[in-house]
Amino acid sequence: MNTDVAPRLGWWQQTWRLGAAAAVGVPLWLSIGALLRGQTGETGSWFVIGDPLVAIGCLTALLWRRRFPLAVAMTVVIASTASALASGAAFLALVSISTRRRPVEIGVVALALVTASQFADGLYPVQSSPGLFWYQLAFPALIAGIAVAMGMAIGARRVEVRSLLDRAESAEREQTARAAQARALERNRIAREMHDVLAHRISLVAMQAGVLDHRGDLTAEENRVLVRGIADGSHQALEELRDVLGVLRADPGRPEPPQPSLDRIPELVADARASGLDVTLTTTVAGTPSDAVGRTCYRIVQEGLTNAAKHAPGAHVHITLEGTAGDNLDVSVHNSPATTATAQPPTSGFGLLGLTERVTIAGGRLDHRPTPDNGYVLTARLPWPNPTHEKRA
């Protein structure tokens, strides 16, 4: 973008500027006419016809002053020598060229204006006192100085406004980029939540379907229980998927639904038992941890149950929770070896990786390893600050 070229003016902006330039030349033109009548008794045809025509030509040329600033300014300043009515046009031309704030151009046009004004007296036979030569030189120089000062101020103002607009646009772009980044981070977080929630539910459904496929000795009532469990689990998986998609499509002002925390772990264990898992829960947690710690603990238990349902069907799963405020919250999910052989469902391989990242962000430590009895254990230690100490600090 060329910053030297000022934006085009509208018709009203052009009209009032040119009208003001014409109005500035009217007093000088009328005063010269009065002097001519007083000294010679007539004004002459040039005063009545030629002078206004030259002024109209100068005002017309000013329409292109922003496209050809130097050429238009020099033309108008020189032509104004032959027209007293065009003095306002010459003033506007010098103001316009001064807005560019280029010293050489301004100096050339200002010098041309002062020089041309010295030859204007020869056009009309108006007698003046010889002692007023300094006045005839100083007055045009003063007018030129005023025009240059006005143009420089206008140019500085334009640069300032342009700078403010650029800053505003830059700030808006940065704000848009930050908002897009925040949305992307939130979508990544929701994607991790999708894995934790849906992988657990679908693993339970897959385990129940595997039992139906490999157990031919089940009674009709047991088959109905498993089929009902598959239907209920599939329905819940669809509901959870719909909730996640609703969050993705939600408006920015819509609050996020509450996430499960430590108090929902018994409900999670009950669902696992209903789906056929042999699960026991032992908890000695004294108090209620923060929401962040509670959510992380819930996800650890959920991931442990999901992995047990996938890789150790028929195994006994024992969950242990213990901790107090001001110390740590310890989580353990231990499963015995699998008792039945079923086809392994597809796995993403990112469950434990995402869980490790979640625990690390919470300031804890996660460990998972096989046990000597061919089982598997998932343990985590999460810091549990004492809220009383935090308030005092």
C-alpha positions in Angstrom: 0.0 0.0 0.0 1.3 3.4 -1.0 1.0 5.7 2.1 2.0 8.8 0.0 -1.4 8.8 -1.8 -4.2 10.1 0.4 -7.6 8.4 0.1 -10.0 9.8 -2.4 -12.5 12.3 -1.1 -16.2 12.1 -1.4 -18.2 14.6 -3.5 -19.3 16.6 -0.4 -15.7 16.7 1.0 -14.5 18.0 -2.4 -17.3 20.5 -2.7 -16.8 22.2 0.7 -13.1 22.4 0.3 -13.2 23.9 -3.2 -16.0 26.3 -2.0 -13.9 27.4 0.9 -10.9 28.0 -1.5 -13.2 30.1 -3.8 -14.5 32.1 -0.8 -11.0 32.9 0.4 -10.2 34.6 -3.0 -13.4 36.6 -3.2 -12.4 39.4 -0.7 -9.1 40.0 -2.5 -10.9 40.0 -5.9 -13.5 42.5 -4.6 -10.9 44.8 -3.0 -8.9 45.0 -6.3 -12.1 45.8 -8.1 -12.8 48.6 -5.7 -9.3 50.0 -6.1 -9.6 49.9 -9.9 -12.9 51.8 -9.8 -11.5 54.3 -7.4 -8.4 55.0 -9.5 -9.4 54.4 -13.1 -13.2 54.5 -12.9 -13.6 51.0 -14.5 -12.5 47.4 -13.8 -11.8 46.2 -17.3 -12.8 43.0 -19.1 -10.0 40.8 -17.7 -11.2 41.5 -14.1 -14.8 40.5 -15.0 -14.2 37.6 -17.4 -10.5 36.5 -17.4 -9.9 36.5 -13.7 -12.9 34.3 -12.8 -12.2 31.9 -15.7 -8.6 31.4 -14.5 -9.9 30.8 -10.9 -12.4 28.2 -12.2 -9.6 26.5 -14.1 -7.4 26.4 -10.9 -10.3 25.0 -8.8 -11.0 22.4 -11.4 -7.3 21.4 -11.4 -7.5 20.9 -7.7 -9.8 17.9 -8.2 -6.6 15.9 -9.2 -4.3 17.3 -6.4 -4.2 14.0 -4.6 -3.3 12.0 -7.7 -0.7 14.4 -9.1 0.2 16.6 -6.0 3.3 18.3 -7.2 2.2 19.0 -10.8 -1.2 20.3 -9.7 0.3 22.5 -7.0 2.9 24.1 -9.3 0.3 24.7 -12.0 -2.2 26.3 -9.7 0.4 28.5 -7.9 1.8 29.9 -11.2 -1.7 30.3 -12.7 -2.9 32.2 -9.7 -0.6 35.1 -10.7 -3.1 36.0 -13.4 -6.2 35.8 -11.1 -6.9 37.4 -7.8 -9.9 35.2 -7.3 -7.6 32.1 -7.6 -5.5 33.1 -4.5 -7.6 30.8 -2.4 -7.0 27.9 -4.8 -3.2 28.6 -4.6 -3.5 28.5 -0.8 -5.3 25.2 -0.9 -2.8 23.7 -3.3 0.1 24.6 -0.9 -1.8 23.2 2.1 -2.4 19.9 0.1 1.2 19.5 -0.9 2.3 20.2 2.6 0.3 17.3 4.0 2.9 15.0 2.3 5.5 16.5 4.6 8.3 16.5 2.0 10.6 19.5 2.6 11.8 19.8 -1.0 8.4 19.8 -2.6 7.0 22.2 0.1 10.0 24.5 -0.4 9.6 24.6 -4.2 5.9 25.3 -4.2 6.1 27.9 -1.4 8.9 29.7 -3.2 6.9 29.6 -6.4 3.9 31.1 -4.5 5.9 34.0 -3.0 7.7 34.7 -6.3 4.5 34.6 -8.4 2.8 37.0 -6.0 5.4 39.7 -6.9 4.3 39.7 -10.6 0.6 39.8 -9.8 0.6 43.6 -9.3 1.5 44.1 -13.0 -1.7 42.6 -14.1 -3.9 45.5 -12.8 -2.9 49.1 -13.0 -3.2 49.7 -9.2 -0.8 52.3 -7.8 0.9 51.4 -4.6 3.4 53.2 -2.4 7.1 52.4 -3.1 7.7 52.0 0.6 5.4 49.0 0.8 7.8 46.6 -1.1 8.7 44.8 2.1 5.0 44.4 2.8 4.4 42.9 -0.7 7.2 40.4 0.0 6.4 39.6 3.7 2.7 39.1 3.4 2.8 36.3 0.8 5.6 34.7 2.8 3.4 34.8 5.9 0.5 33.3 3.9 2.7 30.6 2.6 4.0 29.8 6.1 0.4 29.5 7.4 -0.5 27.2 4.6 2.6 25.0 5.2 1.9 24.9 8.9 -1.7 23.8 8.3 -0.7 21.2 5.8 2.0 19.8 8.0 -0.5 19.5 10.9 -3.1 17.8 8.7 -0.4 15.4 7.4 0.8 14.5 10.9 -2.8 13.9 12.0 -3.4 11.6 9.0 -0.3 9.6 9.9 -1.4 9.3 13.5 -4.9 8.2 12.5 -3.4 5.6 10.1 -1.1 4.3 12.8 -4.0 4.0 15.2 -6.1 2.1 12.6 -3.2 -0.2 11.9 -2.8 -0.9 15.6 -6.5 -1.6 16.0 -6.5 -3.9 13.0 -3.3 -5.7 14.3 -4.9 -6.0 17.8 -8.1 -7.4 16.3 -6.1 -10.0 14.2 -4.1 -11.0 17.3 -7.4 -11.3 19.3 -8.9 -13.5 16.6 -5.7 -15.6 16.5 -5.8 -16.0 20.3 -9.5 -17.0 20.2 -8.8 -19.5 17.5 -6.0 -21.0 19.5 -8.1 -21.2 22.6 -10.9 -23.0 20.7 -8.3 -25.4 19.3 -7.0 -26.2 22.7 -10.5 -26.6 24.1 -11.3 -29.0 21.2 -8.2 -31.0 22.0 -9.2 -31.2 25.6 -12.7 -32.3 24.7 -11.2 -34.9 22.3 -9.3 -36.4 25.3 -12.5 -36.4 27.3 -14.2 -38.3 24.4 -11.6 -41.0 24.5 -11.9 -41.4 28.3 -15.7 -41.5 28.3 -16.5 -43.5 25.2 -13.6 -46.0 25.4 -14.8 -47.0 28.8 -18.4 -47.4 27.8 -17.7 -49.2 24.5 -15.2 -51.5 26.1 -17.9 -52.7 28.5 -20.2 -53.3 25.6 -17.5 -55.2 23.7 -16.8 -57.4 26.8 -20.5 -58.3 27.1 -20.7 -59.1 23.4 -17.6 -61.3 23.8 -19.2 -63.2 26.6 -22.3 -63.9 24.5 -20.1 -65.1 21.6 -18.0 -67.5 23.7 -20.4 -68.8 26.4 -22.8 -71.3 25.1 -23.8 -72.6 28.5 -25.7 -69.4 29.6 -29.3 -69.6 30.6 -32.0 -67.6 28.9 -32.2 -65.2 31.8 -28.4 -64.6 31.7 -28.6 -64.0 28.0 -31.3 -61.5 28.5 -29.3 -59.7 31.1 -26.3 -59.5 28.9 -28.3 -58.3 25.9 -30.0 -55.7 28.0 -26.6 -54.6 29.3 -25.3 -54.3 25.7 -28.4 -52.3 24.7 -28.1 -50.0 27.8 -24.4 -49.5 27.3 -24.8 -48.7 23.6 -27.6 -46.2 24.5 -25.4 -44.5 27.1 -22.4 -44.4 24.7 -24.6 -42.6 22.2 -25.9 -40.2 24.9 -22.3 -39.4 26.0 -21.2 -38.9 22.4 -24.2 -36.6 21.8 -23.2 -34.6 25.0 -19.6 -34.2 23.7 -20.8 -33.1 20.2 -23.2 -30.7 21.9 -20.2 -29.1 23.7 -18.3 -28.8 20.4 -21.3 -27.1 18.8 -22.2 -25.0 21.8 -22.2 -21.2 21.8 -19.2 -19.5 23.5 -21.5 -18.2 26.2 -23.1 -21.6 27.0 -21.7 -23.1 30.2 -19.8 -26.4 30.0 -21.6 -29.3 31.7 -20.1 -30.4 35.1 -17.4 -33.1 34.8 -17.5 -36.2 37.0 -15.4 -36.0 40.1 -14.4 -38.2 43.1 -18.0 -38.5 44.3 -19.0 -40.2 41.1 -16.6 -43.1 41.4 -19.1 -45.4 43.3 -21.5 -44.8 40.4 -18.8 -45.7 37.9 -18.1 -48.9 39.8 -21.8 -49.8 39.9 -22.0 -49.4 36.2 -19.0 -51.7 35.7 -20.6 -54.4 38.0 -23.8 -54.1 36.0 -21.9 -54.8 32.8 -20.4 -58.0 34.2 -17.1 -56.9 35.8 -16.1 -58.2 39.2 -15.2 -55.0 40.9 -14.6 -54.1 44.6 -13.9 -50.6 45.9 -12.1 -49.7 49.1 -11.9 -46.1 50.0 -10.4 -44.4 53.1 -10.5 -40.9 51.7 -11.0 -38.3 54.4 -12.5 -35.1 53.0 -13.3 -33.7 49.6 -10.4 -32.8 47.3 -10.5 -30.0 44.7 -12.4 -30.4 41.5 -9.2 -30.8 39.5 -7.8 -33.6 41.7 -11.3 -35.3 41.9 -11.7 -35.3 38.1 -8.2 -36.7 37.6 -8.9 -39.4 40.2 -12.1 -40.3 38.4 -10.3 -40.6 35.0 -7.6 -42.8 36.5 -10.3 -45.3 37.8 -12.2 -45.1 34.5 -9.1 -45.9 32.5 -8.2 -48.7 34.8 -11.6 -50.3 34.5 -11.5 -49.8 30.7 -8.2 -51.5 30.3 -9.3 -54.4 32.6 -12.5 -54.9 30.5 -10.4 -54.9 27.3 -7.4 -57.0 28.3 -8.5 -59.1 31.3 -12.1 -60.3 30.7 -13.4 -62.2 33.7 -10.7 -60.9 36.1 -11.3 -59.5 39.5 -10.6 -55.7 39.7 -9.8 -54.1 43.1 -9.8 -50.3 43.4 -8.2 -48.6 46.4 -8.5 -44.9 47.2 -6.8 -43.4 50.2 -5.6 -39.9 51.2 -6.2 -36.9 53.4 -6.0 -33.1 52.8 -2.5 -31.7 53.1 -0.9 -35.0 52.0 -1.6 -37.1 48.8 -4.4 -38.9 47.2 -3.3 -42.4 46.2 -5.2 -44.4 43.6 -4.7 -48.1 42.8 -6.5 -50.2 40.2 -5.4 -53.8 40.3 -6.8 -56.6 38.2 -6.1 -60.3 38.4 -5.3 -62.4 35.3 -8.0 -62.9 32.7 -10.1 -66.0 33.2 -11.7 -66.1 29.7 -10.2 -65.8 26.3 -12.0 -63.4 23.9 -11.1 -61.5 20.8 -9.3 -58.3 21.7 -11.2 -55.1 20.7 -9.3 -52.5 18.8 -7.3 -50.1 20.9 -6.1 -46.5 20.2 -2.9 -46.8 22.3 -3.4 -43.2 23.6 -5.4 -43.9 26.8 -2.4 -44.2 29.2 -0.5 -41.5 27.3 -3.3 -39.0 27.8 -3.7 -40.1 31.4 0.0 -39.6 32.1 -0.2 -36.1 30.7 -3.3 -35.4 32.8 -1.6 -36.6 36.0 1.6 -34.7 35.2 -0.3 -31.5 34.7 -2.0 -32.1 38.1 1.5 -32.4 39.7 1.2 -36.1 40.4 2.9 -39.3 39.3 1.5 -42.3 37.4 2.8 -45.9 37.2 1.5 -49.0 35.4 3.1 -52.4 35.3 2.4 -56.1 35.2 2.2 -57.9 38.5 4.0 -61.2 39.4 0.6 -63.1 39.3 0.2 -62.1 35.6 -2.2 -59.3 36.5 -1.8 -55.6 36.0 -1.8 -52.6 38.4 -2.3 -48.9 37.7 -1.3 -46.6 40.5 -1.2 -42.8 40.8 -0.3 -40.3 43.5 -1.9 -36.9 43.3 -1.0 -34.0 45.5 -3.8 -32.9 47.8 -3.0 -29.4 49.2 -4.7 -28.4 52.5 -7.2 -25.6 51.6 -6.8 -24.1 55.0 -3.0 -23.7 54.4 -3.7 -22.2 51.0 -6.0 -19.6 52.3 -3.5 -18.6 55.0 -0.7 -18.4 52.4 
